Amino acid sequence: MERRDFLKSATVAGVAAVTGATASAEAQAPARTLNAVARPQSPDMVYRQLGTTGEKVSAIGMGGFHIGKQENPDESIKLIHTAIDRGITFMDNCWDYNDGTSEVRMGQALRNGYRDKVFLMTKIDGRTKSEYNKQLEQSMGRLQTDVIDLVQFHEVIRMEDPDRIFAVDGALEAAVAARQAGKIRYIGFTGHKDPSVHLRMLEMAQKHGFHFDTVQMPVNVMDAHFRSFTHEVMPVALKQGIGVLAMKTFGDNFILSSNTVKPIEALHYGLTQPVSVVITGIDRMDILDQALEAARTFKPMSQTEVASLLGRTKVAASEGKFELFKTTSHFDGTAQNPKWLG
């Protein structure tokens, strides 16, 4: 596919037009439904299909960065246990979160039968085969598991990242080998900087005949107005049957500080989009209660309600000053620690 045609295909369809795209993609995407795992569900939680994997996961995901910030490890473990007991099955994490503390605490929390109740995801920074393998082994040790459900290439934020990942002896070779060895089940990628980088990653995958199971991206009430992943990347992902994982709902509270949207509204907006999971940071019980209440009270917003909400955020969002993950290096852990890339 010519690059200009690929980029055009990413923008011609609006969010309202892509919700039915998954059905046509199911016939194109590699089937992995034979490996799908059934997990306990709560009547107060929303559950959705994860792309075309056949997996069903909670529409609220527990962000891994905020697990590990508590002074007492017992607080972290209690938060995770409470989230799972109340219906959250999607667990997010990353090799570099809090210098590994987030994975360690999640691993401790997932003992005594809790591991079987969740869909466990982590992210790897390494761009080379050797660095990916090293970090994957460390993550598996910290998480105390023989298999991680989903591993994603973390912080794909530079235009050269796809080249490095798909290169000979690159991280993709390691990921595919790990999947074949049964260490991981699904492969995805994440990023928060610019939609063009995500589109290049998807273009590179098509060039190499590779299908990503998931893609994680910013989806929030300001994204629609500035370097929009929702408008530019989501249609392409859904057309290919890739499960969309939404993040940066609050932009680490910078979006809430704009005083244009309330937390439950922001979560309902994310849940209204055609995403599989809205991953949100949860570092206290009241924040967990807030996320669970958003799921319990969720009804898809009407087009009129969405338009009204986006109208409120348009001016504040226009220059990206509340989406610092796009406009600054504030959230770029791999930029501050390039050795993690290998």
N, C-alpha and C positions, 0 to 999 in steps of 0.2 A: 504494500500500500504506500502511495506517495505521502510524504510527510504532510504536505498542505491538505491533502484529502483527509488524512487521519485527524489533524487538528480541526478541520471543518466539521467532521463527524462528531467531535466532542462538544461543539457549541450550538449546532442547529436545533437540538432537542432541549426544551426546557424541562424543569423538574416534573411538571405536571404530566409530561408526555412519556416519562420513562418508567412509570410504575408497572406497566404491562410488559416491559422489555424482558424481564426475567424468564417468562414462559418460553419465548422463542430461543433464548440462550441455553435453556436446559438441554436442548437437542444438540447444541454445539459443544458445550463444555464437557470435559472428561467426567464420567460418572464415578462418584466415590461413595454412593449411598450404602454399599454393602458394609462399610465400616462404621456407619453411624451408630452412636451410642445413645440409649434412652436414659434420661436422668429424671430425678424427682422434680415435680412442678408444684407451684403454689397458685391457688385461685386468684390471688391478688397481684400476680406478676403477669406481664405480657411476654409471650414467647414467639420467636420468629425463626424461619428457616435461615440458615447461614449460607447464602448464595445457593449454589447447586451441589453442596456437599452432602445434603441429606440430614445434616445435623440441625437440631432444634435447640436454640439457646435463649437465655433471658434477654429481653430487649434493653435492659439496663445492665451494663457491665461495670465491674468494680475496678477502678483505676489503680494500677500498681504503684505509681510514684508516691501517692499519699499513704500507702501502707509501708511503714518503715520510718515515718517522721515522728511517731509517738516515742516518748522517752522510755516508756515501759513496754517491752515486747508483748506482755500479756494483753495490753490494750489493743495492739494490732491484731493479735489472734482472736480476741473477743469480737472485734469488728468483723473480721472475716467469717467467723462462725455464725454470727448473727445475720449477716448478709445471706449466707447460704441457707440457713434455717428459714429465712423469710422469702426464699425463692430466687435469689440471684445465682445463676449458674455460670456466667461468663466472667472469668478471672483474667485480668490484664496484668502484665509485668514486663520487665526488661532487665537484661544483664547488667546495665549500668545504674539502675535506679538506687539512689542512696548507697552507692558503692557496694551493691550486692545485698544490702540489708533487706530490701523489699522482697527479694526472692527467698532469702533465708527465712523470714517470718512467714511468708506464704507457705513455704515448705513445712514449717512447723505446724501451721494451722490445718494443713491438708492431711495430717495423720489421722489415725483412728476412724477410717471410713469416709472422711470428707473428700478425699481425692476422687472417689468414684461418683461424687455428686456434682462435679463441676467440669466445665470445658476450660482447660488451662492453656493460656497463651503467654508467650514471652517473646522478646525481641532481641536480636543479635546485631551488634555494631560492625563486626568484622566484614570486610569487603573481599578478603582473600580466603581461599579454601582453608589454609592453615589457621588463620585467626578465627574464622567462623567455627571450626571444629573445636578449638581451644575454649572459646567462650560457651559453646553449646554444652560441652562436658561440664564446665563450671556451673552453668545454669541448672542442668539436670541434677547435679549434686546438691545444690542449694535448695532446689524445689523438692528434693527427695522423691524423685519419680523416674521410672524407666522409660517413660514415653510422655512427650509434651504434645498436646492436641494440635496446637498451631504455633509455628515459629515464623516471625516476620522480620524482614530486613528493616532495620531501624533507621530513622532519620534519613530517608532518601530526599535530600534537600539541595543537592548540587547536580548540575547537568551531567557531570561525569560519573556520578554514582551508578547509573545503569550500566555504563561501559565497564566499570570495575566489577560489578556483580556478575555480569554475563560473560566476562573474559575467561580465557583458558586459565584454569587454576583459580577461578574466582569463587565467590561465596555461593553462587547458585549450584555449582558442582557439588559442593559440600552438603548443601541443603537436600538436593535430590538423593545423594548417597545416604544421608541420614534418614530420609523418608523410606528408602528401599530397605534400610536396616531395621526399620521399625522404631527408631528413636523419636521421630516426629510423624505426625499424620497429615498435616496440611501446611501450605507455604503461602505467605503473603508479604506485603511490604507496607511501610508507613512513611509519612512525611507531612510537613506542615508549612513549607515555605512558599511554593508557587505551583499552581496547577500544571504549568508547562513541564515541570520535572516529573510529575505523576504521569502525564501523557507520554512523555518520552520513555518512561519505565514500561508502560503498557505497550507502546510501539515496539520496544526492544523485545519484549516477551513474544509478541506476534512474530517478529522476525526470526526468533529462535524456536518457534513452535511450542512455546511454554505457556501453560495456563495457570495464573495465580488463583488461589482459592479465595483470598481476601485482599482488600486494600483499606487502609486506615487513613482518614483525612479530616481536616477541620470541617465541621458542619454546625453552623450556629446562625444566630439572627443577624450577624453583621457580614458573614462570609458572602451572602448573596450580592452585596454591593461592592466588593473589593477583592480582586484576584480570586474569583469564586470557584472553589472546588465543587460546590453543589451544582453549579451550572455547567462547568466545563469537564469535570472528571466523572462525576456520578453517572451521567447517561452512558458513557463508554463502558464503565465497569458493569453496569446493570445489563447492557446489551450482551456482554461477554459472560454473564452468569457469575460474576465475581461478587462475593458478599461484601457490602460496604459497612465499615466500622466507623462510626462518627466519634470525633473527639473535639476538644476545645469548646465544649458547650458554653462554659463561662470564661474561657480564655484565662484561666487561673485567677478568676474574679475581676480581671480588668474590664471585661464586658459588663459585668454587673455594676462596676463603679461608674459607668456612663449614665446610670439612672434612667435607662430607656426600657428596661425589661426586668421582670421579677424572675427568681430562680425556677419556679414551677412552670412559668410561661416558656422560659428558655428550654427546659427539658421537654415540654410538650411539643414545641416547635421541632426539636430534633427527632422525637418519636414520630412526628407526622411525616417526616421525609422517608423515602423508600430505602431505609437502612436496616441492616440486620440487628445492630447493637448500637446504643449510645453509651459510650464509655465515659464515666464521670468520676472525678476524684472524690474519695470519701475518707476523711481523716478523723471524724467524730461521729458519735451516735446520732446527733441531731441532723447532720448532713446525710447520714444513711436514711434516717426517717424521711427526710425531704425527697430523696430519690425514690424511695419506695412509695411515698404518697403520690408522686408524679405518675408512677406506673399504675397505681390503684385507680386514680381518677382520670386516666388518659382516655380521651376520645379524639380521633383525628380532627385537626383544625380544618375548618372550611377554607376555601380559597379567599373568601372575604376576610376571615380572621387572619390568615397568613399575610395578606396584602396590608392589613391595618398594622400588624406588628412590624413588618418590614418598613412601612412608612415611618414608624416611630424611630427606627434605627438608622435610616438612610443618611442623615446628615452626620451623625456621630461616626458612622462606618466609612465615610467616603475616602478618608486618607489612611485607613488602617491603623490609626493610633491606639485603638483598643484591642487590636489583634497583633500584639507585639511579636508573636511567633512568626508572623509573615514579614514584618518590617525591621526587626532588630535581631541580634544574636542572643537575646535573652533566654531563649529556650533551646539553643543549639548546643547540646552537650558534646556532640562529636566535633564541633568546630573548636570548642574550648579544649578538647582532648583528642587531637587527631591521631594519636597513637592507638586509640581504640579501633580505628579503621583497618590497621594493618598495612 
